[in-house]
Amino acid sequence: MKEKTDLLQGTLDMLILKALQLGPMHGFGISVLIRQMSKDVLQVEQGSLYPALYRLEEQGWISSEWGTSENNRKAKFYKLTAAGRKQLAEETSNWERLSTAINLILKTT
């Protein structure tokens, strides 16, 4: 069984934006996709996911509308906005720079 990994502050927003880059989806779908893409290393709990979705919507990075899910239930579907695509590009660039710097430090002997 794999160990649960906590996300760094701010990383969840970037992962949600990345998931929505693939197309509109509801909250549960976003959490499943993040888990699948991380090979079950990252698990996003509802208590973290939904506040993040509301925050991203308030910032204008995602929008939402009600629809019907695969199991015929009413669900809120989220999609990436143009501002969200720009934010994702910026956060991805920052993450790459930060992770490169951390890797340099960790590899120093």
N, C-alpha and C positions, 0 to 999 in steps of 0.2 A: 504494500500500500504506500502510495506516495505521500510525502509530508505536505501539509498545507503551507502555502507561502503567502505572507502578508505583502501587500503592495505599498510602495513608497508613496508618500503624500503627493497628490497631483498626477500620479501615474494612471489611476483609474480613468480619469477624464480622457487621457490620450488613448487608452485602450477602447473605450466606448466609441470615441470618434473614429478610430480605425475600424471597428466592427461595422459601424454604420456607413463607412466608405463602400462597403460591399453591397449596400442596399438597405431599404427601410426594414425595420423589424421591431417586435415588441420586446419589453424588458427581459422576459424569461429567455427569449431567443438570443439576446445580446449576451446574457450570462453564460448560456450554453456554448455559444460561439467562442467566447474568450477562453472558457475551460478547454474546448476542443483544440483551439489554435495553440494553446500553451501545453498541449499533451497532458492535461489534467494536473498541471502544477499550480495554476492560478484558479481560484474559486472565488467568484464575486457573490457575496451574500446580499439578499434583498435589502437589508438594513443599510448597506453601503451603496448599492446600485441605484435605488430610486431617488434618494437625495441628490446623487450625482446627476441623474437624468434631469431632475427639476432645475438644478443649478445650471446645467449646460443649456437648457431651454431658456432660462432667464437671461443668459448671456448672449442668446441669439445664435449659438453654434449648432443647435439642432431644433427641429420643429416636430410637432406631433399632431396626429389626428386619430380618431377612433375608427376601428375597423373590426373585422372578424378574423380570429386566429384559425390555425389549421384544425383545431378541435372544435370549431364552430362556437367559440366563446367571444364575447366582446372584449377587445383589447386595444390599448393605446399603442399605435405604431409610431416610432421615431425615425426621423431621417436627417441626414447631414445637410446643413445649409452652406451657401457659398462662404460665409464667414467661418463656419465650422471646418471647411476644407482648408482655408487659409490657416486657421489655428492648428489643425492637425499637422500641416507642413512645418509650422514653426516649432511645435512641441516635439516633432520627430527629429528635427535638426538639433534642438537643444539636448534631447535624450542621447542622440548619437555622440555629440561632443562630450557630454557628461560620462557616458559609459566608456568611451575611449580613454578618458582621463583616469577613471577608476581602474580600468584594466591595466593601464601603464603603471599605476602605483602598486597594484597587486602583483604584477610580474617582476617588480624590482626586487633584486636579491641583496 
